Amino acid sequence: MKKFTYSQARQQLSTVLDTARKEEVVITRRGGDSFRLSYKKAAKSPFDVPGVKTGVSTQDILNAVRESREK
């Protein structure tokens, strides 16, 4: 755990954020209040999947959609 004063954290924000990626960071204000800063990974979308090579043309897909709508 790395500790910074509020003034240090403000002046070295980039360093504080880089440190928070690896370990917990505590920032303390002059009045004694302490704040814990931790890294949160961004959630990936469930729709973020790799594409699939099918060899199907756009026209084949459009024909399949038209055919399914006719039924």
N, C-alpha and C positions, 0 to 999 in steps of 0.2 A: 504494500500500500504506500502510495506516494502522497505527501502532504504539501499543499501550496497555500500561501495567504491569498486573500482576494486580490491584492495589488499584483502579486507575482502572476497569478492566473490571468489577470487582465492583460498584463504586458507580454506574457508568453503563451497566449491562447493556443497557438498551433502546437507548441510543445506539450501543453496539458492534454490536448485532444489525442495526440499521438501516444502519449503515455497511457491514456485511458483505454486505448485499444488493447494494451498488454496487461494492465493491472488496474486495480481500483484507485481512484484519485479522490482525495478529500480536500475541499477548499474551505478555509476558515475565515470568517469575517472578523473585524475588529471587536465587535460586541460578543464574540464567542460562539456565534451560530456556525454550525458546520454543515456542509453539503457534500454528499457522495456523488461522484460522477462515474458512470460505467458505460461501456461500449454496448450498443445494441445493433446487432446485425439486421440489415434490411431484409424483410421477408420477400421471397421470390413469388411471383405470380404462378398459380397452378397451370396457367395457359402458356407459360414460357417453356415450350418444349421444342426440341429440334424437329425440323421438317422431315418428311418421308418422301423418298424418290419413288414414284410409282410408274412413270412413263406414260401417264394419262394426260391427254391434252385438255386444254380449256374447253374445247368444243365437245369432247367426250363427257365432261362434267355437266355442261349445259344441257346436252341431250339427255343425260340421266335424270337431271332435275325436271326437265319438261315431261319426260316419260312418267316419272313418279307422280307429277301433278295431274296428269291426264286420268289416272286410275281412280 
